[in-house]
Amino acid sequence: MGGGASVQTPDELSAAVAGLGSAYDTYAKLITDNGVDGKLLAGYTNVDSLLADLGIEATNALHKKKLAMEFDALKATSSSAAGGEGGAPSTADPSNAPPAPATSSFDVAALDALVALAATVVEQPPPPPEMDEDGNPLINHVFISYRQRTEKQFSTNLYLGIKALAADLDFCEPPVNGPNVFLDTKCLKDGEDWEVGFVRGLLSSQMMVALVSWQAGDAGSVAQFVGLTEANDYQDNVLLEWELALVLREWKKSMLKSVFPILIADKDDRGYLQFPFQHFAQLSTVPSLTTKAKLVKMCVDNGIPISEKAVRRSVKDVVAEVTKNQGLKMSDLGAEEVAMAAAAKRIFDKAASIVQKHGQGEHNGDGNNDVDGGDGDGGDY
């Protein structure tokens, strides 16, 4: 790039904002804590969007004006360093991510072959749910998807919280048995292969709860996707679960009606911190071919139609599709125990609303899946 000025680091941006006066120390600290550098700053067209993503609302008009002037000056410097003019497309919102660049390392032919294989799927009716001894369908009202390394305890606590509510409250009106919750550590059959068990579980589920986490040190279910690159591709089982859930939600004959994300960040003694959405900019803009190959094979083997769009979704696209649905930010729910109880109750109520709307135990093919926003009012964030 030659002799232009280097792109500012978070510390440099923070120092520039702190230089505006002591009243701006809060903004300066958030810039450092959230790793906002010159490249990320260039993706914002106004100061309100950046402040919102940092988790604050500046109501002081003077602060907004001075921050806007400072950010504009800093963006101009970053743009010069990048060798271009104007701002880059916003990556703070995953849905605004730029298209994947053409690279010599990505195997386009392999992806095209997977698209061709997906087109050979012979659609089969979903398997009917098993029945209990009383003739009630054994369906999963909730399927919890999590990364064992980082969300094992959270997923267990959530499972127990939902089951505790089931013991105290009527589920639906009139009451039905439930909600039944699929958590692999509780529900896989003895000796059952994980892949077989998770496909069985998801095919008989009405709602998937995706635990979307990003903690310090790039730990968490989504943070682990950063290591999933063209040069380092492997089958990521969390990504596979999310990909299959999106395919099932788009299939009119599927029982799965909703994908419900819970966003989890670090926590302190006050509760969960704001989720770092800006980190989504680090995710790969091409598919994981190894994960995608397993997904297509599952669809072929089980007669599940899969669209070309689904096959071509990048890692970043999958995360954007999951998180655009209505869900929860744990940071909005208070102290840790209170937040967990509130999350369990929200899922309990959502599962009940799905049963009230769609019934249970039948693949009714009504096509009323929550494709664009859970309860129909878009995301909570």
C-alpha positions as CSV (number, residue, x, y, z in Angstrom):
1,M,0.0,0.0,0.0
2,G,3.0,2.3,0.0
3,G,3.8,5.2,2.1
4,G,0.3,6.3,3.4
5,A,-0.5,6.6,7.1
6,S,-1.1,3.3,8.9
7,V,-4.7,2.4,10.0
8,Q,-5.3,3.5,13.5
9,T,-5.3,1.0,16.3
10,P,-8.1,0.9,19.0
11,D,-5.7,2.6,21.5
12,E,-4.9,5.4,19.0
13,L,-8.7,6.0,18.3
14,S,-9.3,5.9,22.0
15,A,-6.6,8.5,22.7
16,A,-8.0,10.8,20.0
17,V,-11.5,10.6,21.6
18,A,-10.1,11.1,25.1
19,G,-8.3,14.2,23.9
20,L,-11.7,15.8,23.4
21,G,-12.0,16.2,27.2
22,S,-12.7,14.2,30.4
23,A,-16.5,14.0,29.5
24,Y,-15.5,11.7,26.6
25,D,-13.6,9.1,28.7
26,T,-16.6,6.7,28.6
27,Y,-16.6,6.7,24.8
28,A,-12.8,6.3,24.7
29,K,-12.9,3.3,27.0
30,L,-15.6,1.5,25.0
31,I,-13.6,2.0,21.8
32,T,-10.6,0.2,23.4
33,D,-12.7,-2.5,25.2
34,N,-14.5,-3.4,21.9
35,G,-11.4,-3.3,19.7
36,V,-12.7,-0.5,17.3
37,D,-9.9,0.3,14.9
38,G,-9.7,2.5,11.9
39,K,-10.9,-0.1,9.5
40,L,-14.0,-0.9,11.5
41,L,-14.7,2.8,12.0
42,A,-14.7,3.4,8.3
43,G,-17.8,1.1,8.0
44,Y,-20.0,3.5,9.9
45,T,-21.8,6.3,8.2
46,N,-23.0,8.1,11.4
47,V,-22.0,8.4,15.0
48,D,-25.4,7.1,16.3
49,S,-24.9,3.7,14.7
50,L,-21.4,3.3,16.2
51,L,-22.6,4.4,19.7
52,A,-25.5,2.0,19.5
53,D,-23.3,-0.9,18.6
54,L,-21.0,0.1,21.5
55,G,-24.1,-0.3,23.8
56,I,-24.6,3.4,24.7
57,E,-26.9,6.2,23.6
58,A,-25.5,9.7,23.6
59,T,-28.2,12.2,24.3
60,N,-25.9,15.1,24.6
61,A,-26.1,17.0,21.3
62,L,-22.6,18.6,21.8
63,H,-21.1,15.2,22.4
64,K,-22.6,13.8,19.2
65,K,-21.4,16.8,17.2
66,K,-17.8,16.7,18.5
67,L,-17.7,12.9,18.2
68,A,-19.0,13.0,14.6
69,M,-16.4,15.6,13.6
70,E,-13.6,13.6,15.3
71,F,-14.8,10.3,13.7
72,D,-15.0,11.9,10.3
73,A,-11.5,13.1,10.6
74,L,-10.2,9.7,11.7
75,K,-12.1,7.9,8.9
76,A,-10.5,10.2,6.4
77,T,-7.1,9.2,7.7
78,S,-8.0,5.5,7.7
79,S,-9.3,5.8,4.1
80,S,-6.1,7.3,3.0
81,A,-4.1,4.5,4.7
82,A,-6.2,1.9,2.9
83,G,-5.4,3.5,-0.5
84,G,-9.0,4.4,-1.3
85,E,-11.6,7.1,-1.0
86,G,-14.7,7.2,1.1
87,G,-15.9,4.6,3.7
88,A,-16.0,0.8,3.3
89,P,-19.3,-1.0,3.3
90,S,-20.6,-1.4,6.9
91,T,-19.6,-4.7,8.5
92,A,-21.1,-3.8,11.9
93,D,-24.3,-5.4,10.7
94,P,-23.6,-8.8,9.3
95,S,-26.4,-8.4,6.7
96,N,-24.4,-5.5,5.2
97,A,-21.3,-7.6,4.7
98,P,-19.5,-7.1,1.4
99,P,-19.6,-10.1,-1.1
100,A,-16.9,-12.6,-0.8
101,P,-13.8,-11.6,-2.7
102,A,-12.5,-13.8,-5.5
103,T,-9.5,-15.7,-4.1
104,S,-7.3,-18.3,-5.7
105,S,-7.4,-20.5,-2.6
106,F,-11.1,-21.1,-2.4
107,D,-12.3,-24.1,-4.4
108,V,-15.2,-22.8,-6.4
109,A,-15.4,-26.0,-8.4
110,A,-15.9,-28.0,-5.2
111,L,-18.8,-25.7,-4.1
112,D,-20.4,-26.0,-7.6
113,A,-20.2,-29.8,-7.2
114,L,-22.0,-29.6,-3.9
115,V,-24.7,-27.4,-5.5
116,A,-25.1,-30.0,-8.2
117,L,-25.3,-32.8,-5.6
118,A,-27.9,-30.9,-3.6
119,A,-30.1,-30.7,-6.8
120,T,-30.3,-34.5,-6.8
121,V,-32.2,-34.7,-3.5
122,V,-35.3,-36.8,-3.8
123,E,-37.7,-35.3,-1.3
124,Q,-39.1,-37.7,1.3
125,P,-41.8,-37.0,3.8
126,P,-40.3,-36.4,7.3
127,P,-40.4,-39.4,9.6
128,P,-43.4,-39.4,11.9
129,P,-42.6,-38.8,15.6
130,E,-42.4,-41.7,17.9
131,M,-45.2,-42.2,20.4
132,D,-45.0,-42.7,24.1
133,E,-47.0,-45.5,25.9
134,D,-50.0,-43.2,26.1
135,G,-50.1,-42.5,22.4
136,N,-48.7,-39.0,22.7
137,P,-46.1,-37.9,20.1
138,L,-42.5,-37.7,21.4
139,I,-41.6,-34.4,19.8
140,N,-39.0,-31.9,21.0
141,H,-40.6,-28.5,21.6
142,V,-37.1,-27.1,22.0
143,F,-33.7,-28.1,20.7
144,I,-30.7,-26.5,22.3
145,S,-27.7,-26.0,20.1
146,Y,-24.4,-25.1,21.9
147,R,-20.7,-25.6,21.9
148,Q,-19.6,-28.0,24.5
149,R,-16.3,-26.4,25.2
150,T,-17.8,-23.0,26.2
151,E,-21.6,-23.4,26.7
152,K,-22.0,-26.7,28.4
153,Q,-22.9,-25.2,31.8
154,F,-25.1,-22.5,30.3
155,S,-27.0,-25.1,28.2
156,T,-27.5,-27.4,31.2
157,N,-28.8,-24.5,33.4
158,L,-31.1,-23.4,30.6
159,Y,-32.4,-27.0,30.2
160,L,-33.0,-27.3,34.0
161,G,-34.7,-23.9,34.1
162,I,-37.2,-24.8,31.4
163,K,-37.9,-28.2,33.0
164,A,-38.5,-26.5,36.4
165,L,-41.1,-24.2,34.8
166,A,-42.8,-27.2,33.2
167,A,-43.2,-28.7,36.7
168,D,-44.8,-25.5,38.0
169,L,-46.8,-24.1,35.1
170,D,-49.3,-25.3,32.5
171,F,-47.8,-25.6,29.1
172,C,-50.3,-24.3,26.5
173,E,-54.0,-23.9,26.9
174,P,-55.5,-26.4,27.2
175,P,-52.4,-27.9,28.9
176,V,-50.3,-30.5,27.0
177,N,-47.3,-32.5,28.1
178,G,-44.2,-30.4,27.8
179,P,-42.2,-28.6,26.9
180,N,-39.9,-31.5,25.8
181,V,-36.3,-30.2,25.5
182,F,-33.6,-31.9,23.4
183,L,-30.1,-31.5,24.9
184,D,-27.6,-34.0,23.6
185,T,-26.3,-34.9,27.0
186,K,-29.8,-35.8,28.2
187,C,-31.4,-37.1,25.0
188,L,-29.0,-39.1,22.9
189,K,-29.8,-42.8,23.0
190,D,-27.2,-45.2,24.5
191,G,-24.6,-45.9,21.9
192,E,-26.2,-43.5,19.3
193,D,-23.8,-41.7,16.9
194,W,-23.9,-38.0,17.6
195,E,-24.7,-37.1,14.0
196,V,-27.5,-39.6,13.8
197,G,-28.9,-38.4,17.1
198,F,-28.8,-34.7,16.3
199,V,-30.5,-35.2,12.9
200,R,-33.2,-37.3,14.6
201,G,-33.5,-34.7,17.3
202,L,-33.7,-31.7,14.9
203,L,-36.2,-33.4,12.5
204,S,-38.5,-33.9,15.5
205,S,-38.1,-30.4,16.9
206,Q,-40.4,-27.4,16.6
207,M,-37.8,-24.7,17.7
208,M,-34.0,-24.5,17.8
209,V,-32.4,-22.3,20.4
210,A,-29.0,-21.3,19.2
211,L,-26.5,-20.3,21.9
212,V,-24.5,-17.5,20.1
213,S,-21.6,-16.6,22.3
214,W,-18.4,-14.5,22.0
215,Q,-16.2,-14.1,25.0
216,A,-12.8,-12.6,25.7
217,G,-9.9,-14.4,24.0
218,D,-12.2,-15.2,21.0
219,A,-13.9,-18.0,23.0
220,G,-17.4,-19.1,22.3
221,S,-19.7,-20.8,19.8
222,V,-19.4,-18.1,17.1
223,A,-15.9,-16.9,18.1
224,Q,-14.6,-20.3,17.2
225,F,-15.8,-19.8,13.6
226,V,-13.0,-17.2,13.2
227,G,-10.5,-20.1,12.9
228,L,-12.6,-21.6,10.1
229,T,-10.9,-20.2,7.0
230,E,-10.2,-21.3,3.4
231,A,-6.7,-22.4,4.5
232,N,-8.0,-24.1,7.7
233,D,-11.3,-25.8,6.8
234,Y,-12.8,-28.5,9.0
235,Q,-16.3,-29.8,10.0
236,D,-17.6,-27.5,12.7
237,N,-20.5,-29.3,14.4
238,V,-22.1,-26.1,15.8
239,L,-22.1,-24.6,12.3
240,L,-23.5,-27.9,10.9
241,E,-26.4,-27.8,13.4
242,W,-27.2,-24.2,12.5
243,E,-27.0,-24.8,8.8
244,L,-29.3,-27.8,9.0
245,A,-31.8,-25.9,11.1
246,L,-31.9,-23.1,8.5
247,V,-32.6,-25.7,5.8
248,L,-35.3,-27.3,7.8
249,R,-36.9,-24.0,8.7
250,E,-37.2,-23.2,4.9
251,W,-38.8,-26.6,4.2
252,K,-42.5,-26.3,4.3
253,K,-43.0,-29.9,5.4
254,S,-40.6,-29.6,8.3
255,M,-41.7,-29.6,11.9
256,L,-39.1,-26.9,12.8
257,K,-40.9,-23.5,12.9
258,S,-38.4,-21.2,14.6
259,V,-34.7,-20.5,15.1
260,F,-34.3,-18.5,18.3
261,P,-30.8,-17.0,19.1
262,I,-29.6,-16.2,22.6
263,L,-26.6,-13.8,22.5
264,I,-24.1,-14.4,25.3
265,A,-21.0,-12.3,26.1
266,D,-18.7,-12.1,29.1
267,K,-20.2,-11.4,32.5
268,D,-19.2,-9.6,35.7
269,D,-20.8,-9.3,39.1
270,R,-23.6,-7.2,37.6
271,G,-24.5,-9.8,34.9
272,Y,-23.8,-10.3,31.3
273,L,-22.0,-7.6,29.2
274,Q,-23.0,-6.2,25.8
275,F,-22.6,-8.7,22.9
276,P,-19.7,-7.6,20.6
277,F,-21.5,-7.6,17.3
278,Q,-18.6,-5.8,15.6
279,H,-16.5,-9.0,15.9
280,F,-18.8,-10.6,13.2
281,A,-16.6,-8.7,10.7
282,Q,-13.9,-11.3,11.3
283,L,-16.0,-14.2,10.0
284,S,-15.2,-15.9,6.7
285,T,-17.1,-14.6,3.7
286,V,-16.9,-18.1,2.0
287,P,-18.5,-21.4,3.0
288,S,-16.8,-24.0,5.0
289,L,-16.7,-26.7,2.3
290,T,-16.1,-29.5,4.8
291,T,-19.1,-28.6,6.9
292,K,-21.1,-27.9,3.8
293,A,-20.3,-31.3,2.3
294,K,-21.6,-33.1,5.4
295,L,-24.8,-30.9,5.3
296,V,-25.5,-31.8,1.7
297,K,-24.9,-35.5,2.4
298,M,-27.3,-35.4,5.3
299,C,-30.0,-33.8,3.1
300,V,-29.5,-36.3,0.3
301,D,-29.6,-39.3,2.8
302,N,-32.7,-38.0,4.5
303,G,-34.6,-36.6,1.5
304,I,-34.5,-33.0,2.7
305,P,-34.6,-30.4,-0.1
306,I,-31.8,-27.9,0.1
307,S,-31.6,-24.8,-2.0
308,E,-28.6,-23.5,-3.9
309,K,-28.7,-20.4,-1.7
310,A,-28.3,-22.6,1.4
311,V,-25.4,-24.4,-0.1
312,R,-23.6,-21.2,-1.1
313,R,-24.1,-19.4,2.3
314,S,-20.8,-18.3,3.8
315,V,-19.9,-18.7,7.4
316,K,-20.7,-15.1,8.0
317,D,-24.1,-15.5,6.1
318,V,-25.1,-18.4,8.4
319,V,-24.4,-16.3,11.5
320,A,-26.3,-13.3,10.0
321,E,-29.3,-15.5,9.2
322,V,-29.4,-17.0,12.7
323,T,-29.0,-13.7,14.5
324,K,-31.5,-11.7,12.5
325,N,-34.3,-13.7,14.1
326,Q,-36.0,-12.5,17.2
327,G,-34.2,-13.7,20.2
328,L,-32.6,-12.6,23.5
329,K,-29.5,-10.7,24.6
330,M,-28.5,-11.9,28.0
331,S,-27.1,-8.4,28.7
332,D,-30.7,-7.1,28.7
333,L,-31.9,-9.4,31.5
334,G,-30.1,-8.4,34.6
335,A,-28.0,-10.3,37.1
336,E,-26.9,-13.8,36.0
337,E,-29.5,-15.9,37.9
338,V,-32.3,-13.5,37.1
339,A,-31.2,-13.5,33.4
340,M,-31.1,-17.3,33.2
341,A,-34.6,-17.5,34.7
342,A,-35.9,-14.9,32.3
343,A,-34.4,-16.7,29.3
344,A,-35.9,-20.0,30.4
345,K,-39.3,-18.4,30.8
346,R,-39.1,-16.6,27.4
347,I,-38.3,-20.0,25.7
348,F,-41.1,-21.7,27.6
349,D,-43.5,-19.1,26.3
350,K,-42.2,-19.2,22.8
351,A,-42.5,-22.9,22.6
352,A,-46.0,-22.8,23.9
353,S,-47.0,-20.2,21.3
354,I,-45.6,-22.5,18.5
355,V,-47.8,-25.3,19.8
356,Q,-50.8,-23.1,20.0
357,K,-50.3,-21.9,16.4
358,H,-49.1,-25.1,14.7
359,G,-50.2,-28.0,17.0
360,Q,-47.7,-30.7,17.8
361,G,-46.6,-34.0,16.5
362,E,-47.5,-33.4,12.8
363,H,-45.5,-32.2,9.9
364,N,-48.4,-30.1,8.8
365,G,-46.7,-28.4,5.8
366,D,-48.5,-25.2,6.5
367,G,-45.4,-23.2,5.5
368,N,-45.8,-20.8,8.4
369,N,-42.3,-21.1,9.6
370,D,-40.7,-18.1,11.3
371,V,-38.4,-17.3,8.4
372,D,-37.9,-13.6,9.0
373,G,-38.3,-12.8,12.6
374,G,-39.6,-15.2,15.2
375,D,-42.9,-13.7,16.4
376,G,-43.1,-11.6,13.3
377,D,-41.7,-8.4,14.7
378,G,-38.0,-8.8,13.7
379,G,-35.0,-9.1,16.0
380,D,-34.7,-7.7,19.4
381,Y,-31.3,-6.1,18.6
